[in-house]
Amino acid sequence: MTVEMISGVPVWGDPLDNAVAQILNCAGEADAVALMADHHLGYSVPIGGVVAYRDKLNPAGVGYDIACGNKAVRLDIPAGEVRANIHAIMDDVWRTISFGIGRKNKERVDHQLFDDDPAWDLPVVYNLKKLAAEQLGTVGSGNHYVDIFEDEKGRIWVGVHFGSRGLGHRLATHFMKAADRERGARQEPPPVPGKRSRRRRSALESVPSLLNVDSNLGQDYLACMLLAGRYAYAGRDWVCKRVARLLGAKIVEEIHNHHNFTWQETHGGDTFWVTRKGATPAFPGQKGFVGGSMGDISVVLEGVESEESRMALYSTVHGAGRLMSRTQAAGRFRWKKGRKVQVKEGQIPRKQMLDSVRSAGATLRGAGTDEAPQAYKRLPAVLDHHRNTIRILHTLKPLGVAMAGEDEYDPYRD
């Protein structure tokens, strides 16, 4: 067994006390929980957390970037051709794909979801259609990327990681506040005259505010989450196709999955609403793409049947997992008159980041030191903790990495 039971909760990897405390908080109201090996502290639910309820939904568990996920596509272009032209290719990717909050290019990106999804008629989402249309196919910033890989057989893959952008962030904000109000109305004592209201709960102390799945609010959240899921899929589809077109190549294989989402699933004969926050579904035979840091490998994997797989609710990691927070890695910044100014130095110099990416053989465009390889665990070590639940199908070595620049402002990156 590669899993440790902590107060009845299965935990993979080296347990981080704060993330374990968060998942134990969740366990009090959930029917089943699990914590993946890439776990670290999140808001209400740890990243890498899997939480299942019979009749409840957890907007904070899905998080602000609803339907964030990974897609990898294998192309029919010779690897030698890509390696020989990787600098020009990454320049083309950087010019063509939009990173950060806005759209750099003038290409129109459209999708039928803007016309055929009834969720747009809900008051909470009706006024977000313009924002969503303007951002469809933009990658954002933070740890979101467009990478070009070569696998162990000398084949080329394109991998992307991002979610539902401003649409998901606005919807999550609305429903998380609504769920908090519902919880407060049910549980909070009346305020005492003359005294300040209860202090705001920290991320560690906070217990997720839940929605009854059959309530009007719960049904509205489901409809909006599914819409954000379609939107995120459409964006990742477009970026992968556009990069393939840049390379003059055809897509011959696709792997696509969310890792911030809720699914209705059957486990042990019972039906649950399973929320995975930074965790990849990995049912037996189900393929997934899991990315490492910019200087590390990524993988295509599939789930296998095992006792540990059942304990994990058929889930696995979504990445390597952070060792440092963004502030620890890059320092603290403030925006002053439209400029990003550093007010506290971080632990990772930019040269150190660039040297590690170069030594990995990758050509980098953009990126800040908050996403440096040194800020992350090593993916092979993390995957090894799940060796009884997954099978590695392909190991992908990065040839090119494109991320938003360190001065890019994007409030929707998480």
C-alpha positions in Angstrom: 0.0 0.0 0.0 1.3 3.5 -0.9 -1.5 5.3 1.0 -1.5 6.4 4.6 -4.8 6.5 6.6 -5.0 9.7 8.8 -8.0 9.8 11.0 -9.8 7.5 8.6 -8.9 9.6 5.5 -6.7 8.1 2.8 -3.7 10.4 2.0 -1.2 9.7 -0.7 2.3 11.3 -0.8 4.1 13.1 2.0 1.3 14.6 4.2 1.3 18.3 4.6 -0.3 19.2 7.9 -2.4 22.2 6.7 -3.8 20.4 3.7 -4.6 17.3 5.8 -6.3 19.5 8.3 -8.4 20.9 5.5 -9.5 17.5 4.2 -10.3 16.4 7.7 -12.6 19.5 8.0 -14.3 18.4 4.8 -14.7 14.8 6.1 -17.1 16.0 8.8 -19.9 16.7 6.3 -18.9 14.5 3.4 -19.7 10.8 2.8 -16.2 10.1 1.5 -12.9 12.0 1.0 -9.4 11.4 -0.3 -6.2 13.4 -0.7 -3.9 13.0 -3.7 -0.1 13.1 -3.6 0.2 16.5 -5.1 -1.9 18.1 -2.3 -1.3 21.5 -0.8 -3.4 24.1 1.0 -6.4 25.5 -0.9 -9.5 27.5 0.0 -11.9 25.4 2.1 -10.8 22.3 0.2 -7.2 21.4 -0.4 -5.8 21.2 -3.9 -5.6 17.5 -4.6 -8.7 16.9 -2.5 -11.6 14.6 -3.5 -14.9 15.0 -1.7 -18.1 13.1 -2.2 -21.6 13.8 -1.0 -24.9 12.0 -1.6 -27.1 15.1 -2.1 -24.8 18.1 -1.7 -22.8 20.3 -4.0 -19.6 22.1 -3.0 -18.9 25.3 -5.0 -15.7 26.0 -3.1 -14.5 22.4 -3.8 -14.7 23.0 -7.5 -13.2 26.4 -6.9 -12.8 29.7 -8.8 -11.5 28.2 -12.0 -14.4 25.9 -12.8 -13.5 23.1 -15.2 -9.8 23.9 -15.2 -8.2 21.0 -16.9 -5.6 19.5 -19.2 -5.7 18.5 -22.9 -3.0 16.8 -24.8 -3.0 16.0 -28.6 -0.6 13.9 -30.5 0.4 15.2 -33.9 1.6 13.6 -37.1 4.6 15.9 -37.6 8.1 14.4 -37.4 9.9 15.2 -34.1 13.1 16.1 -35.9 11.4 18.9 -37.8 9.9 20.3 -34.6 13.2 20.1 -32.7 15.1 21.9 -35.5 12.6 24.8 -35.6 11.5 25.0 -32.0 12.6 28.6 -31.4 10.6 29.8 -34.4 7.7 27.6 -33.5 7.5 29.0 -29.9 7.7 32.5 -31.3 4.7 31.7 -33.5 2.8 30.2 -30.5 3.7 33.3 -28.4 2.4 35.6 -31.1 -0.7 33.6 -32.0 -2.1 32.3 -28.6 -3.3 34.9 -26.1 -1.9 34.7 -22.6 -3.1 36.8 -19.7 -6.5 38.6 -19.5 -7.0 39.9 -23.0 -6.9 38.7 -26.6 -3.7 39.7 -28.4 -4.7 38.5 -31.8 -7.8 39.5 -33.8 -8.9 36.0 -34.7 -12.5 35.3 -34.0 -13.1 32.3 -31.7 -16.7 31.1 -31.6 -18.6 28.1 -30.5 -22.2 26.7 -30.7 -22.4 26.7 -26.9 -23.2 30.5 -27.1 -26.4 29.7 -28.9 -27.6 26.3 -27.7 -27.1 26.2 -23.9 -30.2 27.2 -21.9 -28.0 28.1 -18.9 -27.3 31.5 -20.6 -30.9 32.5 -19.7 -30.2 32.3 -15.9 -29.9 35.8 -14.4 -26.4 35.1 -12.9 -24.9 34.2 -16.3 -26.9 36.2 -18.8 -24.7 39.3 -18.6 -21.5 37.3 -18.8 -21.9 36.1 -22.4 -19.9 39.0 -23.8 -17.0 38.5 -21.4 -17.0 34.8 -22.1 -17.0 35.4 -25.9 -14.1 37.8 -25.7 -12.0 35.4 -23.6 -12.7 32.1 -25.4 -9.4 30.5 -26.4 -7.3 32.7 -24.1 -5.0 30.8 -21.8 -4.6 33.1 -18.9 -1.7 33.2 -16.5 -0.4 31.6 -13.3 0.4 27.9 -14.0 -1.5 27.8 -17.3 0.5 26.9 -20.3 0.8 25.7 -23.9 3.6 23.2 -24.2 5.1 21.1 -27.0 6.5 17.7 -26.1 8.3 14.7 -27.5 7.3 11.3 -26.2 9.4 8.1 -25.7 8.6 7.0 -29.2 9.8 10.3 -30.8 6.2 11.6 -31.4 5.1 15.2 -30.9 2.4 16.2 -28.5 0.8 19.6 -27.7 -0.4 20.0 -24.1 -2.5 22.8 -22.6 -3.7 23.7 -19.1 -6.3 26.3 -18.4 -10.0 26.6 -17.5 -13.1 28.7 -17.8 -11.4 32.1 -17.4 -13.5 35.1 -16.2 -16.8 33.2 -16.8 -15.9 30.5 -14.3 -14.4 33.0 -11.9 -17.5 35.2 -11.8 -19.9 32.2 -11.5 -17.8 30.6 -8.7 -17.7 33.9 -6.8 -21.5 34.3 -7.1 -22.3 30.7 -5.9 -19.7 30.6 -3.2 -21.1 33.8 -1.7 -24.7 32.4 -2.1 -23.7 29.1 -0.4 -22.0 31.1 2.5 -25.2 33.1 2.9 -27.3 29.9 3.0 -24.9 28.4 5.6 -25.0 31.5 7.6 -28.7 31.6 7.7 -28.8 28.0 8.9 -26.0 28.1 11.4 -24.7 31.5 12.4 -26.0 32.9 15.8 -27.5 36.4 15.7 -25.0 39.2 16.1 -24.5 40.6 19.6 -25.4 44.3 19.8 -22.3 46.5 20.3 -19.8 43.7 19.3 -18.0 43.2 16.0 -19.1 40.3 13.9 -17.2 37.1 14.0 -13.7 37.3 12.5 -13.3 36.0 9.0 -12.3 32.4 8.9 -8.9 31.5 7.5 -8.5 29.2 4.6 -7.5 26.5 7.0 -10.4 26.9 9.4 -13.1 27.4 6.8 -15.5 24.5 6.3 -17.1 24.4 2.8 -20.5 25.9 2.4 -22.7 23.3 0.7 -25.8 23.5 -1.5 -28.6 21.0 -1.6 -28.5 19.5 -5.1 -32.3 19.6 -5.4 -32.6 23.2 -4.3 -33.2 26.0 -6.9 -29.7 27.3 -6.0 -28.2 23.9 -6.4 -29.8 23.3 -9.7 -28.7 26.7 -11.0 -25.1 26.0 -9.8 -25.1 22.6 -11.7 -26.3 24.3 -14.9 -23.7 27.0 -14.6 -20.9 24.6 -13.8 -21.8 22.4 -16.8 -21.8 25.5 -19.0 -18.4 26.5 -17.7 -17.2 23.0 -18.4 -18.3 23.2 -22.0 -16.7 26.6 -22.3 -13.4 25.3 -20.9 -13.4 22.3 -23.2 -14.1 24.6 -26.2 -11.2 26.8 -25.3 -8.7 24.0 -24.9 -10.0 22.4 -28.1 -9.4 25.6 -30.0 -5.9 26.2 -28.7 -4.8 22.7 -29.5 -6.2 22.9 -33.0 -4.6 26.3 -33.6 -1.2 25.1 -32.5 -1.5 22.1 -34.7 -2.4 24.4 -37.6 0.7 26.5 -36.8 2.8 23.4 -37.2 1.0 22.3 -40.4 0.1 19.0 -38.6 -3.0 16.9 -38.0 -4.2 15.7 -34.7 -4.2 11.9 -34.4 -4.9 11.3 -30.7 -6.6 13.4 -28.0 -6.6 13.2 -24.2 -8.9 15.6 -22.4 -10.0 16.0 -18.8 -11.2 18.5 -16.2 -9.6 18.5 -12.7 -11.8 21.2 -11.0 -15.3 19.8 -11.4 -18.2 17.8 -9.9 -19.5 14.5 -11.4 -22.4 12.3 -10.4 -20.8 8.8 -10.0 -21.5 5.4 -8.5 -19.0 4.0 -5.9 -19.6 0.8 -4.0 -23.2 0.7 -5.2 -24.1 4.2 -4.0 -24.5 7.4 -6.1 -22.5 10.4 -5.1 -21.7 13.9 -6.3 -17.9 13.7 -6.4 -15.9 17.0 -6.4 -12.3 16.8 -7.5 -10.3 20.0 -6.8 -7.0 19.7 -8.6 -7.5 15.9 -9.0 -7.9 13.9 -12.3 -10.5 11.2 -12.8 -8.8 7.9 -13.2 -11.3 5.1 -13.6 -9.9 1.8 -15.0 -8.9 2.4 -18.6 -9.7 6.1 -18.4 -6.8 8.1 -19.9 -5.6 11.4 -18.5 -2.9 14.0 -19.2 -0.9 15.2 -16.2 1.6 18.0 -16.5 4.8 18.6 -14.5 6.6 21.9 -14.0 8.1 23.7 -17.0 11.4 21.8 -16.4 10.0 18.4 -15.8 8.3 15.6 -17.7 4.5 15.3 -18.2 2.7 12.0 -18.7 -0.3 10.4 -20.3 -1.7 7.8 -17.9 -4.7 5.6 -17.4 -6.4 4.4 -14.3 -6.3 0.7 -13.1 -8.5 -1.3 -10.8 -7.2 -1.8 -7.3 -8.2 -1.4 -3.7 -6.3 1.9 -3.6 -8.1 3.1 -6.7 -11.5 2.6 -4.9 -10.2 4.4 -1.8 -9.2 7.3 -4.1 -12.7 7.3 -5.6 -10.9 6.6 -8.9 -8.8 9.8 -8.8 -5.2 10.7 -9.3 -3.0 13.8 -9.3 -3.4 16.8 -11.7 0.2 17.9 -11.6 3.3 17.8 -9.4 2.1 20.0 -6.6 3.7 23.1 -5.2 6.6 23.2 -2.8 6.4 27.0 -2.4 3.7 29.5 -2.6 3.9 32.0 -5.4 4.9 34.7 -2.9 7.7 32.5 -1.5 9.0 31.7 -4.9 8.7 35.1 -6.7 8.3 37.6 -3.8 5.6 40.1 -3.2 4.5 42.6 -5.8 2.1 45.6 -6.1 0.6 47.3 -9.1 1.5 51.0 -9.1 0.2 53.1 -12.0 -0.1 50.1 -14.3 3.4 48.8 -13.4 4.2 45.7 -11.4 6.7 46.7 -8.6 8.4 44.2 -6.4 8.2 45.0 -2.7 9.6 41.8 -1.3 12.3 39.5 -2.8 11.5 35.9 -3.6 13.5 32.8 -3.1 14.1 31.9 -6.7 16.2 34.2 -9.0 15.1 34.4 -12.6 18.5 33.2 -13.8 18.1 30.0 -11.7 14.7 29.3 -13.3 16.0 29.9 -16.8 19.0 27.7 -16.2 16.9 24.8 -15.1 14.5 25.1 -18.0 17.5 25.3 -20.4 19.1 22.2 -18.8 15.9 20.3 -19.4 16.2 21.1 -23.1 13.1 23.3 -23.3 12.7 26.6 -25.1 10.7 29.0 -22.9 8.5 32.0 -23.7 7.1 34.1 -20.9 6.7 32.7 -17.3 7.6 34.2 -14.0 9.6 32.8 -11.1 6.4 31.9 -9.3 6.1 29.0 -11.7 9.8 28.0 -11.6 10.6 24.3 -11.5 12.1 24.9 -8.0 8.7 25.9 -6.7 7.3 22.4 -7.5 7.7 18.8 -6.5 9.1 16.4 -9.1 6.3 14.7 -11.0 7.9 11.2 -11.2 8.2 11.1 -7.4 4.6 12.3 -7.0 3.3 9.7 -9.5 5.2 6.9 -7.7 2.9 7.4 -4.7 0.0 6.4 -7.0 1.7 3.5 -8.7 -1.0 1.1 -7.5 -3.8 3.1 -9.1 -2.5 4.2 -12.5 -0.4 3.1 -15.4 1.9 5.4 -17.3 1.3 5.1 -21.0 3.6 7.9 -22.4 6.3 10.1 -20.9 6.4 13.5 -22.5 9.6 15.6 -22.5 9.1 19.4 -23.0 10.6 20.9 -26.1 8.8 24.3 -25.8 6.9 26.0 -23.0 4.8 29.1 -23.3 3.2 30.9 -20.3 2.0 34.4 -19.5 4.9 36.8 -18.8 5.7 37.7 -15.3 4.3 41.2 -15.7 1.0 40.0 -17.0 -2.0 41.1 -15.0 -4.8 38.5 -14.8 -7.3 38.3 -12.0 -8.7 35.0 -13.3 -5.6 32.9 -13.1 -6.7 30.6 -10.3 
